[in-house]
């Protein structure tokens, strides 16, 4: 078996596998065989040309404590049925993990078909998603306004304005991706029926909402804002659609979304919480060195039990006044806390509150001493979020 990146001329091979794996229509004879632009890694038979499995690996800048670091998305995981259970996907993951240090991928994220399956590669669920469904009357507390403009090709809203609002919102959340282009927003809303409006505080873009109106329901897929007044403002603008919709569904919200606080209504409303993306720490030293630590002095020794040799070891950390010194020691050195990679990923990226007692219920957690200083630094449950799908 040979693992390598697909060439631009192998788009047809990729489409054929994706069609079978995801039950999507594809006519090989009618395909124009366009060049492949995405970064995709595949497993081939020993001839180097017969493609049997694929993984898309889009690269992003992911926020962590307000700074952004390289992250790799995992998508389009597919194997031809006749070659399944032969280790092809495992081999591709091996190549992705091999590339991580040279590409600087500190973290990785994916949307699983099975959480148990991807734990074997070190991933763990790090994202919860809240959805809120409310009747239109709940928004009556927000005064109607016309301070928003629709994004459309050659229209009044500039791409830079949308990106400024989105990235200001994203910086508040670990895991969120920085955006440098407007691919997520439809420039032809009349055709796609996917509308994005930017709300302005005077001349300053301050909030945005992306949504579809279907069967009397507004489905809001993105809601980004830079202040409480901006959130109130965009909600007041959405009321301008009351003649078309009688219900609002807000999707893809973080569990601690301020929208719930601002709505403040629980009669005739529905709040639901579901599991979302999985994440994996690929280069833990980057995260350990760039965490914003407590002001008071602390120290701990963290053993990271990772199959990846370049991560496996004990990390001796001393911190004070928000910064830390990190030294990597041999794996068999004394430690205060030992974490397998799924547990490490959930604690560092998962946006949950942890102490030693709660962490001990997870697989891969071992306590050998006092880990109070570790949980003082990492147990606070920093908010996270993720809007991209891949």
N, C-alpha and C positions, 0 to 999 in steps of 0.2 A: 504494500500500500504506500502511495506517495501523497504527501500533503503539501499543497502550495496554493498561492493566490491565483485566482482565475484570471486568464487573459481577457482583454477587451473583446476578442472575437469568440468567446465561449458563452455569450449571453444565451444562445439557443439551448445549450446543455443545461444551464441554470434554470431556464423557464420550464424545461421538461421535468426536472426534478421537483420544482415548486408546484407544478400542476398536479402531480401525483400525490405529493405530501399534503397539500392543502385543498385538494379537490376543486381546483380552479380550472377554467377552460383555457386551453392553449392548443392552437393549430400550428404544428411545426411547418407545414407546407405554406401557410399564409403568413407566417412570421417574417418580418423584414430583416431579422437577424441583426438588429441594431447593436452598436458597440456597448459594452458593459462599462458603466461609469462608477458603480458602487465598488467598495472594497469587500470582496467575498473570498473566503478560503474554502477549498474543497479537498475531499479525499478522492484519489484516483486509484484505479487498479495499477498494477505494476507497469503497464504500458504507458502510464503517464498521461493518457488521453481519455480514458473511460471514466467519466465523473460519476461517483456513487453517493456522495453526501456533500452538504454545503452548510456554511454559517456566514451570515452577513456580519460585518464588524465596523459599523459606523463609529467615528471618533467624535467626542464631544469635550467641551470644557464644563466640568461639574463643580459646583460651589461646595466649599467646606469651610465653615467659620468665616464666611465672607470673602474668601479667596477662591480662585478657580484653578482646577488641576485637570490634567488629561484623564479622560475616562473612555472606555470602550463599551459600546452597546453590543448585545448579542441578539440577533434576530434571524428569521428564515432558516431555523434549524431543521434540516430535512435529509432523509436518506431514502434511496430507492428501496421499495419493499423487499426485493430479492437479495439485498445486501445488508439488511438490518441485523442487529445482534452480532456484528462482526467487529465492533470497536471503532467504526469510522468516525463517529462524532467525538469519541474520546480522543482519537488521534488529532482531530482538528483543534479541540480545546487545548491539547498539549502544545500545539504550534502557537496558538494565541497567547498562552501563558509564557511560552519561551520568548515571545516578542515583547512582552510587557515592559521589562526593564529598559530596553533600547528605545521603545516608543514613549516611555514615561507614563504609561497607563496606571494611575494610582488606584482606580476603582473600576468596576464593571457592573452593568445592570442588564437585566433581562425580564421579560414577562413570561412566566412559565406555563406549560400545560400541566405540569406536575411539580409541586414543591419538593417532594422527596427525591425525584429524579435529579434535580440540579444541585441538591445538597452534596452529592458525591463529587461535585466539582468545586465545592467550597462556598456556594451561594446560599443565602438565607433570605427569608422575607424581611424586607426593611421598610416596606411602605404599606400604610393603611390609607384607604380612600373613603371620604365621607361624601354622601349625596343628600341633598336637601330638596324636598318637593313641597311647594307651598301654593295655596290658592292665591289668586291675584290680589285679594283684599289685604294680604299680609304686607304688601309693599306700599300700602296707602300712607304709611307714616313718612315716606320719603317724597318730598315735593317734586312734582313733574318739572322737567326742564328740557331745553333743546340745545344743551351745550355739548352735544356729541356729534361727530361726523363719521360717515361710513368710509371705510377703506375700499377703494376701487381704482383700477388702472387709470392713471392720469388724473386722479381725483385730488381733493384738497388735503388728504391725510398722507403725510410722508412716511416712508418705511422707517426712517430713523426715529420718528416720534413713537411708533409702536414698539420698536426695539428698546427705546429708552424706558418706557413704562414697564415692559416685560422684564428687562434686566434689573431694574430697580427693585421690582417685586421678587425676582429670583434670588437676589443676593441675600435675602432674609432667610433663605431655606437651604439647609444642607441637601446635597444630591441634585438640586435643580441645575439644568443646563443653561449656560450662557448662549444667547442667540446672536448671530452676526448677520443673518439674512431673514427675509420675510416668508420663507417657504411654508410656515404654518398657517398663513393667512391667505384666503382666496382673493385674488385681484379681480375676479369675475363673479361677484356675489349673485348677480341675477341669474347666471347659469348654474352655479353650484348650490345656490340657496344656503351657503355658509357665509354668514355676515359677521364682519368685525367692525365695531364702532369704537372710536377713541373719544373719551370725555376730556374736556379741557377746563382747567381752572384758570379762567381768563384766557391768556394766550399759551399757557403751559399744559402740555399733555400730561394727564395725571391718572387715568384709568382706562382700561379697555375691557371689552366683553366680546367673545366670539360665540355665536349661537345659530341654531336653526329653529324655525317655527313650523311645527308639523301637527296637524290634527288638533289645533287649539292649545298646543303646549309649546312653550319656549324652552328648548334644551340648550343650556349654557355650558359649553365645554371648556371655556377659559374665562376666568375672572381675575384680572390683575389690577392692582391699585397701589398708590404711593402714600395714602394717608386716610384717616377716617372720613374726612370731608370728600375725598375722591371716591371712596366706596359709596357713600351716601349719594353722591352725584350721579354715578353710573347706574345705581339702582333706580333713582328717580327718572333717569332717561328711559330705562327699560319699561317703565310704566307707559310710555308713549305707544307701546304695542298692545295695550289692554283691549283695544277693539278687535284684535286678531287672536289673542290668547287669553285663556282663563286660568292658566296654571303655569308656574315656573319650576323647572327642574335644574338645579345647579349640580353639575357633575365634577368629578376630579378635584375635589376639595381636600386639603389636608385635614386631619382629625381635629386640629385646634383652630380651624378657620374662624377668623373674626366675623364672617358672615353670620354664623350662628348667634354670636353675641349681639350683633346689630339687629337681626330680625326679632329675636326675643319672643317668638310666638311658637307655642307647642300644641295648640288645638288645631285640628284639621291640617296638620303638617306631618310630614314623614321624614325622619332622619335615619339613615342607614350607614353602616360601616362595613367595609369589605377589604379583603387582602389584595394587595397590589404587587408591585415589582419586587423582584429579588435583587440583592446586591452582593458583591464580593470585594473585599479589600485585596488588591493585587500587590501594592507596594506600601506596607504598613508604616515603614519608617517615614515616608512623606507625610502621612497623616499625624503620626506621633510628634513629629517635629513642628508641625504647623497648627496644632490645636492651640486655642487660647486658654491657657491654664489659669487656675485660681491665683490670686495674689500671694497667698500665704505659702510657705515652703511645704513641699511634699516630695515623696520619692516612692518608687515601686519597681519591682522586677516582674516583667510580664513575659511569660513563655508563650510563644506562638507556635502551635503545632500545625504546621502547614506542609503538605506534600511537596510544595515548591521549595527547592533547596535554597534559593536566594532569599527566602523569607524566614526559614526555619531557624529559631534561635531564641535566646532570652534577651529582652530589651530592658536595659537598666535606664530608668528615667528619673531625673531630678528636675523639679520645676519650682519657680518662684517669680513673682511679679508678672505672671501671664506667659512666661516663656520657659522652655525646657531644654535640657541637654539630654541627648539620647545616645546610648552606647549599646551596640549589639555584642552579645557574649555567646559562647558555645551553648548548644541546646541543652546540655546536661548540667548547666550552671544552676545554682539555687534560684528559686523563684517564689514570689508571693501568690501569683495567680497564673494558671495555665488555661489558654483558650484555643479550642479548635477554630478553624477559619469561619465556619458558619456562625458560631457564637460571637467571635470577634467582629464579624461584619454587622451583626444585629446590634451589638452594643455601640460600635463606633458610628454606624450610619442610620440606625433604625428609629431615631427620634423618640425612644422610650426611656422611662426612668428605671434605673437599675441600682441595686445595692448587692452586696455579697449574697444575702439570703435569696433574693429573687433570681439572681444569675445562676445560682446552684441548681435550679430546676431545669436548666438547659443542658442538652448533651454537649460534651466536650469541655466542660468547665471543671477545673480542679483548683482548690484553695490549699496553699501550703503555708501560708502565713497571713498576716494582716494585709488586706488589699484596700483599706479605707482610703488611702491617698489616690489609688486608681479610680475608685468609684466617685470620689469627690471631683475628679477631673472629667470623667466620662459618663457618670450616672445621671446627669441632669436632664436628659431627654431634650436635646436641642431639636427644634422643629425641622422637619424635612418635607420634601414635596418633589413631584416629578410629573411633568405634563406631556413630554414626548412619548410617542409610541414607535417601536422599531422591531 
